[in-house]
Amino acid sequence: MSSGESTGASTEGEAGGTPSAAAGTGAEAGTGAGARTGAGARAGAGAKGPGARTPARPRTAVVAALMLTMGLVALDGAIVSTAVPQIVGDLGGFAVFSWIFSGYILAGTVTLPVYGKLSDTYGRKPVLLLGISLFLLGSLLCAAAWNMAALVAFRILQGLGGGALQGTVQTLAADLYPLGERPRIQARMSAVWATSALAGPALGGLIASYTDWRWIFLLNLPLAAAALWIITRHLVEPVRPPARRRGPVDWAGALGVFACGGLLLFALVQGGVAWPWLSAPSLGLLGASAALGALVVRIERRAADPILPGWVWRRRTIAAVNLAMAGLGLLMVAPMVFMPTYAQTVLGLGPTSAGLVTSAMTLSWPVSAALAQHVYRRVGFRNTAATGVALAAVILFSFTLLPYPASPWQPALIMFLLGGALGLFQLPLIVGVQSTVGWAERGTTTASVLFCRQVGQSIGAALLGAVANATLAGRLADAPVPGLPEHLGDVSEALAAPGLLPAAAAEYLRRAVAAAGDHIFLGATVAAAASALVLLLMAPRRFPVLPEQRGE
């Protein structure tokens, strides 16, 4: 364990949330875990001066606003995806419509570390208000978009707001609740994502079918405005010493992180789609991102208060959680990206039924997350998360054992079990790692975890997509039946209208997609196993939970 982990910290006990009478270090007592908001802020005994805690405020309104804010982000992709045909039909730009999603994800991902540091420097409330305002403005402009280029640009602006919302809401959840009560708010957040995954496509379909697609973005306006008003009125942060609150901002590092992350994610999104992986554009973008990465490391080493501080990777606990969460992002590509295609192409289900197969995971995830506290209080954060991801590896591998053709209930059961395993994996890591740092480091820590998960998902989409393409290309090259697409670029059109193919060719193509699915889920299995190994080999057996986190 590094010295940064051991200062003022004690390892988690068997009872996880048991209060401790021990006080943290002097720095943490004034500006660390004492920085609570809403009803979680209590007047400290004898606390006076600039570090004093603020009086309590009603917690219900603040928590409702946080859930509403998280709902804006969670609903976004699910609703927008259902309206793509209407958007393309109205604005055109079919060749670049994927950037409606890629631009949003790119902007939100690369700004996560910046917002995390800003929230540690200036407080959560200003960053959250900025994020909601940008999201609201982006939604309004998206509704007014006059062509596809404008819509993509405004989606990027909306993503800049979404990046602030993701990390800051998760950080505030840790600020609001002490360790023993934190699973309650995290379970609610998981429920928000689950509800959004189920309701989003249906709501988006209704809006696209019976109104104009622009109402999908206008729907955000009253929700964002309500969250903005509640947070402005009810969220109260403690007064902190000006020296801690107004530290220098590493704008050079922020720009470097944004540029490096942007180039890397752009290369991963476009590689194998807009151009081959070994082409000049891919190699050039990856090389430029590597050069910028080296420059960022140099800038951050010299910065007085870096955006990406070195302690994020020097501390065993945080580094292990970051790598494990990157593995989560990678393995999630299999169930979330490939499963709908498998359900429609191989199983022959319609879009709605295929969505129900995929959404089975969202039913068990929040339930498992809510129950995870009873496990990690007994065996610890690391062992609980390692158990969850090990189970996920077994469940992912079981997909490759499905018969051909499978019955719809079989992949649905796999998705349901996978959600339960991943709820047991993710929640203990987030709760645990947030409990090892004080207030002044919590935003940066939370942002690094979310950033690694997003980057892992982008890398997973590129790697597993390449695996699927290689499998399909091999099967097409060796096809014993005529009538199949000659190029990979034509496969998507053939999958969309299999009835236009000869019966033998359509059946062969379905089997090829099933084989690609087996390889994708094998890759996801490897990612889950790697995450388990990272936790067991890198993470300490007991997370170094700060004493004040136990006794909040």
C-alpha positions in Angstrom: 0.0 0.0 0.0 1.3 3.5 -0.8 1.9 6.1 1.8 -1.0 8.1 0.3 -3.3 5.2 1.2 -2.2 4.6 4.7 -2.3 8.2 6.1 -5.3 8.5 8.3 -6.9 5.3 7.0 -7.8 2.0 8.4 -8.7 -1.1 6.6 -12.3 -2.1 6.3 -13.5 -4.4 9.1 -15.9 -7.3 8.9 -18.8 -5.0 9.5 -17.9 -2.5 6.8 -20.2 0.3 7.9 -19.5 0.1 11.6 -19.0 3.6 13.0 -15.5 4.4 14.3 -14.7 7.0 16.8 -11.3 7.7 15.2 -10.8 11.1 13.6 -9.1 11.6 10.3 -6.0 13.6 9.6 -6.1 17.3 10.2 -6.5 18.1 6.5 -9.3 15.6 6.1 -11.2 16.8 9.2 -11.6 20.2 7.8 -12.0 19.6 4.1 -12.2 15.9 3.5 -15.0 13.6 4.7 -16.5 16.5 6.5 -17.6 18.0 3.2 -21.2 16.8 3.1 -24.2 18.2 1.4 -27.9 18.4 1.8 -29.2 16.6 4.8 -25.9 14.7 5.1 -24.3 18.0 6.3 -24.5 18.2 10.1 -23.1 20.8 12.3 -19.8 19.5 13.6 -19.4 19.5 17.4 -17.5 22.7 18.1 -16.7 23.3 14.5 -15.9 26.9 13.9 -14.2 29.0 11.3 -14.0 28.5 7.5 -14.0 24.7 7.8 -17.2 24.5 9.8 -20.0 22.3 8.5 -23.2 23.7 7.4 -26.6 23.1 9.0 -28.7 20.2 7.7 -31.1 20.7 4.8 -33.9 18.4 3.6 -32.3 15.4 2.0 -35.2 14.2 0.0 -35.3 17.1 -2.5 -31.5 16.9 -3.2 -31.6 13.1 -3.7 -34.6 13.5 -6.0 -32.7 16.1 -8.0 -29.7 13.8 -8.3 -31.8 11.0 -9.5 -33.5 13.3 -12.0 -30.1 14.5 -13.2 -28.9 11.0 -13.6 -32.1 10.1 -15.4 -31.3 12.8 -18.0 -28.0 11.0 -18.9 -29.5 7.5 -18.6 -32.5 8.2 -20.9 -30.5 10.0 -23.5 -29.1 7.2 -25.6 -32.1 4.9 -25.2 -34.5 7.5 -26.4 -32.4 9.0 -29.2 -31.6 5.6 -30.8 -35.2 4.9 -31.5 -35.7 8.1 -33.5 -32.7 7.7 -35.8 -34.8 6.7 -38.9 -37.0 9.8 -38.5 -33.9 12.1 -37.9 -32.1 10.8 -41.0 -35.3 11.1 -43.0 -35.7 14.7 -42.0 -32.1 16.0 -42.0 -30.3 13.5 -44.3 -26.7 12.7 -43.5 -27.0 8.9 -43.3 -23.2 8.5 -43.7 -22.5 10.4 -40.4 -25.6 9.7 -38.3 -23.6 7.4 -36.0 -21.8 10.5 -34.7 -25.1 11.5 -33.0 -24.0 9.0 -30.5 -20.2 8.9 -30.9 -19.9 12.7 -30.6 -21.9 12.7 -27.4 -19.9 9.8 -25.8 -16.6 11.3 -26.9 -17.3 14.7 -25.4 -18.6 13.2 -22.2 -15.7 10.7 -21.7 -12.7 13.0 -22.4 -14.1 15.7 -20.0 -14.6 13.4 -17.1 -11.1 13.9 -15.5 -11.4 17.6 -16.0 -14.8 17.9 -14.3 -13.6 15.6 -11.5 -10.7 17.9 -10.7 -12.8 21.0 -11.0 -15.3 19.6 -8.5 -12.5 18.9 -6.0 -11.2 22.5 -6.5 -14.4 24.5 -6.7 -17.0 22.2 -5.2 -19.6 19.8 -6.6 -22.4 22.3 -6.9 -20.9 24.7 -9.4 -19.8 21.9 -11.7 -23.2 20.2 -11.5 -25.0 23.4 -12.3 -22.6 24.0 -15.2 -23.2 20.5 -16.5 -27.0 20.8 -16.3 -26.9 24.1 -18.0 -24.8 22.8 -20.9 -27.0 19.7 -21.2 -30.1 21.9 -21.3 -28.6 24.3 -23.9 -27.4 21.4 -26.0 -30.9 19.8 -25.9 -32.5 23.1 -26.9 -30.1 23.5 -29.8 -30.5 19.8 -30.9 -34.2 20.4 -31.2 -33.5 23.4 -33.4 -30.9 21.6 -35.6 -31.3 22.3 -39.3 -29.0 19.6 -40.7 -27.0 16.6 -39.6 -23.8 18.5 -39.1 -25.5 21.0 -36.8 -27.2 18.1 -34.8 -23.8 16.4 -34.3 -22.2 19.6 -33.2 -25.0 20.3 -30.7 -24.8 16.7 -29.5 -21.2 17.2 -28.7 -22.2 20.3 -26.6 -24.8 18.2 -24.9 -22.1 15.6 -24.2 -19.9 18.2 -22.5 -22.8 18.7 -20.1 -23.4 14.9 -19.7 -19.7 14.4 -18.7 -20.2 16.8 -15.8 -23.4 15.1 -14.7 -22.1 11.5 -14.6 -19.1 12.0 -12.4 -20.4 14.7 -10.2 -23.7 12.9 -9.3 -21.7 9.8 -8.4 -19.4 11.9 -6.2 -22.2 13.7 -4.5 -23.8 10.3 -3.7 -20.7 9.6 -1.7 -20.7 13.1 -0.1 -24.3 12.7 1.0 -24.2 9.3 2.5 -21.8 7.7 5.0 -20.4 4.3 4.1 -23.0 2.3 6.0 -25.9 4.0 4.1 -24.3 4.6 0.7 -25.7 1.4 -0.9 -29.1 3.0 -0.5 -28.3 5.9 -2.9 -26.3 3.7 -5.2 -29.1 1.2 -5.5 -31.4 4.1 -6.4 -29.0 5.3 -9.1 -28.9 1.7 -10.5 -32.7 1.7 -10.5 -32.7 4.9 -12.5 -30.5 3.3 -15.2 -32.6 0.1 -15.2 -35.9 2.1 -15.5 -34.4 4.2 -18.3 -33.2 1.2 -20.2 -36.7 -0.3 -20.1 -38.8 2.9 -20.6 -36.4 4.8 -22.9 -37.0 2.9 -26.1 -40.8 2.8 -25.6 -40.9 6.5 -24.8 -38.7 7.4 -27.8 -40.7 5.2 -30.1 -44.0 6.9 -29.0 -42.5 10.3 -29.5 -41.0 9.5 -32.9 -44.2 7.8 -34.1 -46.8 10.3 -32.9 -44.9 13.6 -32.8 -41.8 15.2 -34.3 -38.4 13.7 -33.3 -37.4 17.2 -32.0 -39.6 16.5 -28.9 -37.1 13.9 -27.8 -34.7 16.7 -27.0 -37.4 19.2 -25.9 -38.4 16.6 -23.3 -35.1 17.3 -21.5 -35.9 21.0 -21.0 -38.5 20.8 -18.1 -36.6 17.9 -16.4 -33.2 19.7 -16.6 -34.9 23.0 -15.5 -36.5 21.2 -12.5 -33.1 19.7 -11.5 -31.4 23.0 -11.9 -33.9 24.8 -9.6 -33.9 22.1 -6.9 -30.1 21.9 -6.8 -29.7 25.7 -6.7 -32.2 26.0 -3.9 -31.5 23.0 -1.7 -27.9 21.7 -2.3 -25.7 23.3 0.3 -22.0 22.5 0.5 -19.8 23.3 3.5 -17.6 26.4 3.5 -14.0 25.3 3.0 -10.7 27.2 3.5 -10.1 29.5 0.4 -6.6 28.0 -0.1 -8.1 24.5 -0.6 -11.0 25.7 -2.6 -9.3 28.1 -5.0 -6.2 26.1 -6.0 -4.6 26.7 -9.4 -6.4 24.9 -12.3 -4.2 22.9 -14.6 -5.7 24.2 -17.9 -2.7 23.0 -20.0 -3.2 19.5 -18.6 -7.0 19.7 -19.1 -6.5 20.7 -22.8 -3.9 17.9 -23.2 -6.2 15.3 -21.7 -9.1 16.4 -23.9 -7.0 16.3 -27.1 -5.3 13.0 -26.3 -8.5 11.3 -25.2 -10.4 12.7 -28.1 -7.9 11.5 -30.7 -7.7 8.0 -29.1 -11.5 7.6 -28.9 -12.0 9.0 -32.4 -9.5 6.4 -33.7 -11.3 3.6 -31.9 -14.7 4.7 -33.1 -13.8 5.2 -36.8 -11.2 2.4 -37.1 -12.5 -0.6 -39.0 -15.6 1.4 -39.9 -14.6 4.5 -41.9 -11.2 3.0 -42.8 -9.2 -0.2 -42.2 -7.3 -0.6 -38.9 -3.9 -0.7 -40.6 -4.6 2.3 -42.8 -2.8 5.6 -42.6 -5.7 7.4 -40.8 -5.9 4.8 -38.0 -2.1 4.6 -37.6 -1.8 8.4 -37.7 -4.5 9.0 -35.1 -3.2 6.3 -32.8 0.4 7.7 -33.1 -0.8 11.2 -32.5 -2.7 10.2 -29.4 0.4 8.3 -28.1 2.5 11.4 -28.6 0.0 13.6 -26.9 -0.2 11.1 -24.1 3.6 11.4 -23.5 3.2 15.2 -23.6 0.4 15.0 -21.0 2.5 12.9 -18.7 5.2 15.6 -18.9 2.8 18.4 -18.3 1.2 16.7 -15.3 4.5 15.9 -13.7 5.3 19.6 -13.7 1.9 21.0 -12.8 1.4 22.2 -9.2 -2.1 20.8 -9.1 -2.5 18.4 -12.1 -5.8 17.3 -13.7 -4.6 13.7 -13.7 -2.5 13.4 -10.5 0.0 10.6 -10.2 -1.5 9.3 -7.0 -4.5 8.0 -9.0 -2.1 5.3 -10.4 0.3 5.1 -7.5 -2.2 3.9 -5.0 -2.9 0.2 -5.3 -6.6 0.4 -4.5 -7.5 3.1 -7.0 -5.3 1.7 -9.8 -6.7 -1.8 -9.3 -10.3 -0.4 -9.4 -9.6 1.6 -12.5 -8.2 -1.4 -14.4 -11.1 -3.6 -13.2 -13.6 -1.1 -14.3 -11.9 -0.8 -17.7 -12.5 -4.6 -18.0 -16.2 -4.0 -17.1 -16.5 -1.5 -20.0 -14.9 -4.0 -22.4 -17.0 -7.0 -21.5 -20.2 -4.9 -21.6 -19.9 -4.6 -25.3 -20.9 -8.3 -25.7 -24.3 -8.0 -24.0 -25.2 -4.4 -24.9 -23.9 -4.1 -28.4 -24.0 -7.6 -29.8 -27.0 -9.2 -28.1 -29.7 -7.2 -29.9 -28.2 -8.2 -33.3 -28.0 -11.8 -32.2 -31.6 -11.8 -31.0 -32.9 -10.4 -34.2 -30.7 -12.2 -36.7 -30.2 -15.6 -35.2 -33.3 -15.9 -33.0 -35.5 -14.1 -35.5 -37.1 -11.8 -33.0 -38.5 -8.4 -33.7 -36.9 -5.2 -32.3 -39.2 -5.1 -29.3 -38.7 -8.7 -28.3 -34.9 -8.4 -28.9 -34.9 -5.4 -26.6 -36.7 -7.4 -23.9 -34.0 -10.1 -24.1 -31.3 -7.5 -23.6 -33.2 -5.6 -20.8 -33.3 -8.7 -18.7 -29.9 -7.7 -17.4 -31.3 -4.3 -16.1 -33.9 -6.1 -14.0 -31.4 -8.0 -11.9 -28.6 -5.5 -11.7 -30.2 -2.9 -9.3 -31.5 -5.8 -7.1 -28.0 -7.3 -6.8 -26.5 -3.8 -6.2 -28.9 -3.2 -3.3 -28.0 -6.6 -1.7 -24.3 -6.3 -2.3 -23.7 -4.4 1.0 -24.7 -7.6 2.9 -21.9 -9.4 1.2 -19.1 -6.9 1.3 -19.7 -6.1 5.0 -18.7 -9.7 5.7 -16.0 -10.5 3.1 -14.8 -7.1 2.1 -15.0 -5.0 -1.1 -12.3 -6.8 -3.0 -13.6 -10.3 -2.5 -17.2 -9.3 -3.2 -16.2 -7.6 -6.5 -13.9 -10.5 -7.5 -16.7 -13.0 -6.8 -19.1 -11.0 -8.9 -16.8 -10.7 -11.9 -15.7 -14.3 -11.7 -19.4 -15.3 -11.8 -19.8 -13.0 -14.8 -17.0 -14.8 -16.6 -18.7 -18.1 -16.1 -22.1 -16.7 -17.3 -20.5 -15.0 -20.3 -18.8 -18.3 -21.3 -22.1 -20.2 -21.0 -23.4 -18.2 -24.0 -21.0 -20.1 -26.2 -22.6 -23.4 -25.0 -26.1 -22.4 -26.3 -27.6 -24.7 -28.9 -28.3 -23.5 -32.4 -30.9 -22.2 -32.7 -31.4 -21.2 -29.0 -34.8 -20.5 -27.5 -35.3 -16.8 -26.6 -35.5 -17.6 -22.9 -32.0 -19.0 -22.8 -30.1 -15.8 -23.7 -32.6 -13.9 -21.6 -31.7 -16.0 -18.6 -28.0 -15.5 -19.3 -28.6 -11.7 -19.4 -30.6 -11.9 -16.2 -27.9 -13.8 -14.4 -25.2 -11.5 -15.8 -26.9 -8.4 -14.4 -26.9 -10.0 -11.0 -23.2 -10.8 -11.2 -22.3 -7.3 -12.4 -24.3 -5.6 -9.7 -22.2 -7.6 -7.2 -19.1 -6.5 -9.1 -19.5 -2.8 -9.8 -21.2 -1.4 -6.7 -18.6 -2.6 -4.1 -15.8 -1.1 -6.2 -17.4 2.3 -6.5 -18.4 2.5 -2.8 -15.1 1.1 -1.7 -12.8 3.3 -3.7 -14.8 6.5 -2.8 -14.4 5.5 0.9 -10.6 5.5 0.7 -10.3 9.2 -0.2 -11.3 12.4 1.5 -13.6 15.1 0.0 -10.8 16.9 -1.8 -9.8 13.8 -3.8 -13.2 12.1 -4.2 -14.2 13.9 -7.4 -10.9 13.1 -9.2 -11.1 9.4 -8.0 -14.7 8.9 -9.1 -13.9 10.5 -12.5 -10.9 8.3 -13.1 -13.0 5.2 -12.4 -15.8 6.3 -14.8 -13.2 7.4 -17.4 -11.5 4.0 -17.4 -14.8 2.3 -17.8 -15.7 4.4 -20.8 -12.3 4.0 -22.4 -12.6 0.2 -21.8 -15.9 0.2 -23.6 -14.5 2.0 -26.6 -11.5 -0.3 -26.7 -13.9 -3.3 -26.3 -16.1 -2.1 -29.2 -13.0 -1.9 -31.4 -11.4 -5.2 -30.4 -14.6 -7.3 -30.2 -15.9 -5.6 -33.4 -12.6 -6.7 -35.1 -13.1 -10.2 -33.8 -16.7 -10.3 -35.2 -15.6 -8.9 -38.6 -12.7 -11.4 -38.8 -15.1 -14.3 -38.0 -17.7 -13.2 -40.6 -15.0 -12.5 -43.2 -13.6 -16.0 -42.8 -17.1 -17.6 -43.0 -18.0 -15.6 -46.1 -14.7 -16.5 -47.8 -15.3 -20.2 -47.2 -19.0 -20.2 -47.9 -20.2 -23.4 -49.6 -23.5 -21.7 -50.8 -24.1 -19.0 -53.3 -26.0 -15.7 -52.9 -24.0 -14.4 -49.8 -22.7 -10.8 -49.6 -19.2 -10.6 -51.1 -18.0 -7.8 -48.8 -18.4 -7.2 -45.0 -19.9 -3.8 -45.8 -22.9 -5.5 -47.4 -23.6 -7.9 -44.4 -25.6 -5.3 -42.5 -28.0 -4.9 -45.4 -28.3 -8.6 -45.8 -29.1 -9.0 -42.1 -31.7 -6.3 -42.3 -33.5 -8.1 -45.1 -32.7 -11.9 -44.9 -35.8 -12.7 -46.9 -34.1 -11.4 -50.0 -31.4 -14.1 -49.8 -31.8 -17.7 -50.9 -32.9 -19.9 -48.0 -29.6 -21.7 -47.8 -27.6 -18.4 -47.8 -29.7 -16.9 -45.1 -29.3 -19.9 -42.9 -25.5 -19.9 -43.5 -25.4 -16.2 -42.6 -27.3 -16.8 -39.4 -24.9 -19.5 -38.4 -22.0 -17.2 -39.2 -23.4 -14.5 -36.9 -23.9 -17.1 -34.2 -20.2 -18.1 -34.5 -19.2 -14.4 -34.3 -21.3 -14.1 -31.2 -19.5 -17.1 -29.6 -16.1 -15.4 -30.3 -17.3 -12.0 -28.9 -18.6 -13.6 -25.7 -15.3 -15.5 -25.4 -13.5 -12.2 -25.6 -15.8 -10.8 -22.9 -15.1 -13.9 -20.8 -11.4 -13.1 -21.0 -12.0 -9.5 -20.0 -14.0 -10.6 -17.0 -11.3 -13.1 -15.9 -8.7 -10.5 -16.3 -10.6 -8.1 -14.1 -10.9 -10.8 -11.4 -7.1 -11.4 -11.6 -6.4 -7.6 -11.3 -8.5 -7.4 -8.2 -7.0 -10.5 -6.6 -3.4 -9.6 -7.5 -3.3 -5.8 -7.2 -6.1 -4.7 -4.8 -5.4 -4.9 -1.1 -7.5 -7.6 0.7 -9.1 -4.9 2.8 -9.6 -1.4 1.3 -8.0 1.4 3.4 -11.2 3.0 4.4 -10.8 6.4 6.1 -11.9 6.4 9.7 -14.2 9.4 9.2 -16.0 7.5 6.4 -16.9 4.8 8.9 -18.3 7.2 11.5 -20.1 9.7 9.3 
